[in-house]
Amino acid sequence: MKSPVSHDHPATDTGAKPHLFHFVLLPHFSHLSLISAIETLQNANLVADRKLYDWMLCGTKEQAVRSSTGCDVEVDIALKDVAAARDIVVVSGEHVFELDTFDLEVSLGRLARGNVRVTGLGTGAILMAQAGLMEDATAAIHSWYRVGFKETYPGVELSRQTHVSESLRCSSSGGVSAIDLFLDFIEQAHGADFASSVAECMCYTPLRQIQKSVDTSIPNSLTVPNRTVSRVIAAMEKQIEEPVSPAVLADQAGISRRQIERLFKKYLGTTPKQHYRKIRLREAYRLLIQSSQPIIDVALATGFETPSHFSRCFKAEFGETPYQLRNRKRTD
């Protein structure tokens, strides 16, 4: 089948054996994470018009594994029967702390040596940490699990991004972030132009830009384990264009300003004002990527009164000005 996407930089290593990924499925694994990863590899094969990548589905036992959607997925082989691996991907989901991981840890201890990359999808990084594979590594974890992960594995650095794709210990925070992770893997192997062609083939190019603005260390109103803080964040998310003061937010929540400051420090490690600014800046990033609105209009739409103040805050948060982001978007 011919590739539907033309590209001037075909994948390298013509004639080489397909790069093989061993996906290890744990009970209640994230089906979306698995499909996102495999579809990205399959689209790379489609764009290249040959089989760059192959994969095998593994379980801790040679039997079907039930996914997060209730589907029983047949595996190709039990992990204990894999003689050697080059790329191991651990896929798990919500019930990660209830799993019996002894067989997994034994197999990973045997296989994950030397130049073997191990990746966690969904909550896979938690299992990697349990197996002792995350020493001196950085993990990407969904915001629901960040607090517990920090308490259990204080020596493992947590990334603020949706995925970590460098080094031999990689991870994604769940869902479609697996697409971004595997696009990075493809870019590392075959170059940025080829990875961009794969993203285009998947109609994912605009979303890939937006994903870069996501900060998993910034909880939203649904992920904070304190109802008062959650209500205040929900109010912030509804009042982007005309932000209100922390005092007004505190009054709306029925507490004092000092109380709201203490709660934000306890649960988020920041102040209400700083958190509010991050929410507005991320909305600005999305508007700059998704629309052609003038930058001054984006600034006003996200509660910044002057372009200069907006530009300073934006650069401090993202490392580039709104003008630089717009220029980069045009050339991508």
C-alpha positions as CSV (number, residue, x, y, z in Angstrom):
1,M,0.0,0.0,0.0
2,K,1.4,3.4,-1.0
3,S,1.8,6.1,1.6
4,P,-1.0,8.8,1.4
5,V,1.5,11.4,2.7
6,S,4.4,12.6,0.5
7,H,7.7,13.4,2.2
8,D,11.1,14.4,1.0
9,H,13.0,12.6,3.8
10,P,12.2,8.8,3.8
11,A,13.0,6.7,6.7
12,T,16.5,5.4,7.0
13,D,17.9,1.8,7.4
14,T,16.3,0.5,4.3
15,G,16.3,-3.3,4.4
16,A,16.9,-3.5,8.1
17,K,14.7,-5.8,10.3
18,P,11.7,-4.1,11.8
19,H,12.3,-2.5,15.2
20,L,10.5,-4.8,17.7
21,F,8.5,-3.5,20.7
22,H,7.3,-5.9,23.4
23,F,4.2,-4.5,25.0
24,V,3.5,-6.0,28.4
25,L,-0.2,-5.8,29.3
26,L,-1.2,-5.7,33.0
27,P,-4.8,-6.3,34.1
28,H,-7.0,-3.3,33.6
29,F,-4.4,-1.7,31.4
30,S,-5.1,1.6,29.6
31,H,-6.6,0.5,26.2
32,L,-6.3,4.0,24.9
33,S,-2.6,4.2,25.7
34,L,-1.9,0.8,24.0
35,I,-3.9,1.7,20.8
36,S,-2.3,5.2,20.7
37,A,1.2,3.7,20.7
38,I,0.5,0.9,18.2
39,E,-1.4,3.1,15.8
40,T,1.5,5.6,15.8
41,L,3.9,2.7,14.9
42,Q,1.5,1.4,12.2
43,N,1.2,4.9,10.7
44,A,5.0,5.1,10.5
45,N,5.0,1.8,8.5
46,L,2.3,3.3,6.3
47,V,4.2,6.5,5.6
48,A,7.5,4.6,5.0
49,D,5.6,2.1,2.7
50,R,7.4,-0.7,4.5
51,K,7.6,-2.4,7.9
52,L,9.8,-0.2,10.0
53,Y,8.2,-1.4,13.3
54,D,6.7,-4.6,14.6
55,W,5.3,-5.4,18.0
56,M,4.4,-8.4,20.2
57,L,1.7,-8.4,23.0
58,C,2.9,-10.0,26.2
59,G,1.4,-10.8,29.6
60,T,2.8,-12.0,32.8
61,K,1.0,-15.3,31.9
62,E,0.1,-16.6,28.4
63,Q,-3.5,-15.8,28.6
64,A,-5.8,-12.9,27.6
65,V,-5.6,-9.7,29.6
66,R,-8.6,-7.6,30.4
67,S,-8.3,-3.9,29.5
68,S,-9.8,-0.8,31.0
69,T,-12.6,-1.0,28.5
70,G,-13.5,-4.6,29.6
71,C,-12.1,-6.2,26.5
72,D,-10.0,-9.4,26.8
73,V,-6.9,-8.9,24.7
74,E,-5.0,-12.1,23.6
75,V,-1.3,-12.0,24.1
76,D,1.4,-13.5,21.8
77,I,3.7,-14.7,24.5
78,A,4.2,-14.7,28.3
79,L,6.9,-12.3,29.3
80,K,8.9,-15.0,31.1
81,D,9.3,-16.8,27.7
82,V,10.8,-13.8,26.0
83,A,14.5,-14.6,25.5
84,A,15.7,-11.1,24.8
85,A,14.1,-7.7,24.1
86,R,15.2,-4.4,22.7
87,D,12.2,-2.2,23.6
88,I,9.9,-3.1,26.5
89,V,6.6,-1.2,27.0
90,V,4.8,-1.7,30.3
91,V,1.1,-0.8,30.0
92,S,-1.1,-0.5,33.1
93,G,-4.1,1.4,34.3
94,E,-6.2,2.4,37.3
95,H,-5.8,-0.6,39.6
96,V,-2.0,-0.5,39.5
97,F,-1.6,-0.7,43.3
98,E,-3.7,-3.9,43.5
99,L,-1.6,-5.9,41.1
100,D,0.6,-8.9,42.0
101,T,3.8,-7.7,40.3
102,F,6.3,-10.4,41.3
103,D,6.4,-12.1,37.9
104,L,6.7,-8.8,36.1
105,E,9.6,-7.7,38.4
106,V,11.4,-10.9,37.9
107,S,11.1,-10.7,34.1
108,L,12.0,-7.1,33.9
109,G,15.1,-7.7,36.1
110,R,16.2,-10.3,33.6
111,L,15.4,-8.5,30.4
112,A,16.0,-4.8,31.2
113,R,19.7,-4.9,31.2
114,G,22.3,-3.0,29.1
115,N,21.0,-1.0,26.2
116,V,17.4,-2.1,26.6
117,R,14.8,0.7,26.7
118,V,11.9,0.3,29.1
119,T,8.8,2.5,28.8
120,G,5.7,2.9,30.9
121,L,2.3,3.8,29.5
122,G,-0.6,4.8,31.6
123,T,0.6,4.0,35.2
124,G,3.5,2.0,33.8
125,A,6.1,4.2,35.4
126,I,4.7,3.2,38.8
127,L,5.4,-0.4,38.1
128,M,8.9,0.5,36.7
129,A,9.6,2.2,40.0
130,Q,8.4,-0.8,42.0
131,A,10.8,-2.9,39.9
132,G,13.7,-0.6,40.8
133,L,14.1,0.6,37.2
134,M,13.7,4.4,37.8
135,E,16.9,5.2,39.7
136,D,18.3,8.5,38.4
137,A,15.4,8.6,35.9
138,T,12.5,11.1,35.3
139,A,8.9,9.8,35.2
140,A,5.8,11.2,33.5
141,I,2.7,10.5,35.6
142,H,-0.9,11.5,35.4
143,S,-1.8,14.3,37.8
144,W,-4.1,11.9,39.8
145,Y,-1.1,9.8,40.8
146,R,1.6,12.5,41.4
147,V,1.1,13.0,45.1
148,G,1.1,9.3,45.9
149,F,4.1,8.7,43.6
150,K,6.1,11.5,45.3
151,E,5.4,10.0,48.7
152,T,6.3,6.4,47.7
153,Y,9.3,7.2,45.4
154,P,10.7,10.5,46.6
155,G,14.0,9.8,44.8
156,V,12.4,9.7,41.4
157,E,12.0,13.1,39.7
158,L,8.6,13.8,38.2
159,S,8.3,15.5,34.8
160,R,5.9,18.4,34.3
161,Q,5.4,17.3,30.7
162,T,3.0,14.6,29.4
163,H,5.8,12.3,28.4
164,V,9.5,11.6,28.8
165,S,11.2,10.2,25.7
166,E,14.9,10.6,26.4
167,S,17.2,8.0,27.9
168,L,16.5,4.3,28.4
169,R,13.7,4.9,30.9
170,C,10.7,6.6,29.3
171,S,7.1,7.1,30.2
172,S,3.8,8.8,29.3
173,S,1.1,10.1,31.6
174,G,-1.7,8.3,29.9
175,G,-4.2,8.5,27.0
176,V,-3.1,10.2,23.8
177,S,0.3,11.3,25.3
178,A,1.5,7.9,24.1
179,I,1.2,9.3,20.6
180,D,3.5,12.1,21.4
181,L,5.9,9.7,23.1
182,F,6.1,7.3,20.1
183,L,6.3,10.2,17.6
184,D,9.4,11.2,19.6
185,F,10.8,7.7,19.3
186,I,10.2,7.8,15.6
187,E,11.9,11.2,15.3
188,Q,14.9,9.9,17.2
189,A,15.3,7.0,14.8
190,H,14.2,8.6,11.5
191,G,14.3,12.4,11.8
192,A,12.0,15.2,12.5
193,D,10.6,15.5,8.9
194,F,9.6,11.8,8.9
195,A,8.0,12.1,12.3
196,S,6.0,15.2,11.1
197,S,4.8,13.2,8.2
198,V,3.6,10.4,10.5
199,A,1.8,13.1,12.7
200,E,0.2,14.5,9.5
201,C,-0.9,11.0,8.4
202,M,-2.7,10.7,11.8
203,C,-4.3,14.2,11.5
204,Y,-2.4,14.9,14.7
205,T,-0.1,17.8,13.8
206,P,-2.2,20.6,15.5
207,L,-2.8,18.5,18.6
208,R,0.9,17.7,18.8
209,Q,1.6,21.4,19.1
210,I,-1.0,21.8,21.8
211,Q,0.3,18.9,23.8
212,K,3.5,20.7,24.3
213,S,1.7,23.3,26.4
214,V,0.3,20.7,28.9
215,D,1.8,20.8,32.3
216,T,0.8,17.7,34.4
217,S,2.1,19.3,37.6
218,I,-0.8,21.8,37.3
219,P,-3.9,20.1,38.6
220,N,-7.3,21.1,37.3
221,S,-10.6,21.4,39.2
222,L,-11.2,17.7,38.9
223,T,-7.9,16.4,40.2
224,V,-7.3,18.2,43.5
225,P,-8.2,16.2,46.6
226,N,-9.6,19.2,48.4
227,R,-13.1,20.4,47.7
228,T,-12.4,24.1,48.5
229,V,-9.3,24.3,46.3
230,S,-11.1,22.4,43.6
231,R,-14.0,25.0,43.7
232,V,-11.5,27.9,43.5
233,I,-9.7,26.4,40.5
234,A,-13.0,25.8,38.8
235,A,-13.8,29.5,39.3
236,M,-10.4,30.4,37.9
237,E,-11.0,28.2,34.8
238,K,-14.4,30.0,34.2
239,Q,-12.9,33.5,34.5
240,I,-10.0,33.6,32.1
241,E,-10.8,36.8,30.2
242,E,-11.5,38.9,33.3
243,P,-9.5,37.4,36.2
244,V,-10.5,38.3,39.7
245,S,-8.4,38.8,42.8
246,P,-7.5,36.0,45.3
247,A,-9.6,37.9,47.8
248,V,-12.7,37.7,45.6
249,L,-12.0,34.0,44.9
250,A,-11.7,33.4,48.7
251,D,-14.9,35.2,49.3
252,Q,-16.7,33.2,46.7
253,A,-15.5,30.0,48.4
254,G,-16.6,31.2,51.8
255,I,-13.1,31.3,53.3
256,S,-10.5,34.0,54.1
257,R,-7.7,35.0,51.8
258,R,-5.1,33.6,54.3
259,Q,-6.9,30.3,54.3
260,I,-6.9,30.0,50.6
261,E,-3.2,30.9,50.5
262,R,-2.5,28.1,53.0
263,L,-4.6,25.6,51.1
264,F,-3.0,26.3,47.8
265,K,0.5,26.0,49.4
266,K,-0.4,22.7,51.0
267,Y,-2.1,21.0,48.0
268,L,-0.3,22.7,45.1
269,G,2.9,24.1,46.5
270,T,2.1,27.5,45.0
271,T,0.0,30.6,45.5
272,P,-3.5,31.2,44.0
273,K,-2.1,34.1,41.9
274,Q,0.7,32.0,40.4
275,H,-1.7,29.1,39.7
276,Y,-4.2,31.4,38.1
277,R,-1.5,32.9,35.8
278,K,-0.5,29.4,34.7
279,I,-4.1,28.5,33.8
280,R,-4.4,31.7,31.7
281,L,-1.0,31.3,30.0
282,R,-1.9,27.8,28.9
283,E,-5.1,29.0,27.5
284,A,-3.2,31.7,25.6
285,Y,-0.8,29.0,24.2
286,R,-3.7,27.0,22.9
287,L,-5.3,30.1,21.3
288,L,-2.0,31.0,19.6
289,I,-1.7,27.5,18.2
290,Q,-5.3,26.9,17.3
291,S,-6.4,30.3,15.9
292,S,-5.1,33.2,13.9
293,Q,-6.2,35.8,16.4
294,P,-3.8,38.8,16.7
295,I,-1.5,38.4,19.6
296,I,-2.9,41.4,21.3
297,D,-6.4,39.9,21.1
298,V,-5.1,36.6,22.7
299,A,-3.5,38.7,25.5
300,L,-6.8,40.4,26.2
301,A,-8.8,37.2,26.0
302,T,-6.6,35.7,28.7
303,G,-6.7,38.6,31.1
304,F,-3.5,40.4,30.2
305,E,-3.9,44.2,29.8
306,T,-0.8,44.9,27.8
307,P,1.1,43.0,25.1
308,S,4.4,43.7,26.9
309,H,3.3,42.2,30.2
310,F,1.8,39.2,28.3
311,S,5.0,38.6,26.4
312,R,7.1,38.7,29.5
313,C,4.9,36.2,31.4
314,F,4.6,34.0,28.4
315,K,8.4,33.8,27.9
316,A,9.0,33.1,31.5
317,E,6.6,30.2,31.3
318,F,7.4,28.7,27.9
319,G,10.9,29.9,27.1
320,E,9.8,31.9,24.0
321,T,7.6,34.9,23.3
322,P,4.2,34.6,21.7
323,Y,5.7,36.1,18.5
324,Q,8.4,33.4,18.5
325,L,5.8,30.7,19.0
326,R,3.7,32.0,16.1
327,N,6.7,32.2,13.8
328,R,7.7,28.6,14.7
329,K,4.2,27.4,14.1
330,R,4.3,28.9,10.6
331,T,7.5,27.1,9.7
332,D,6.5,23.7,11.2
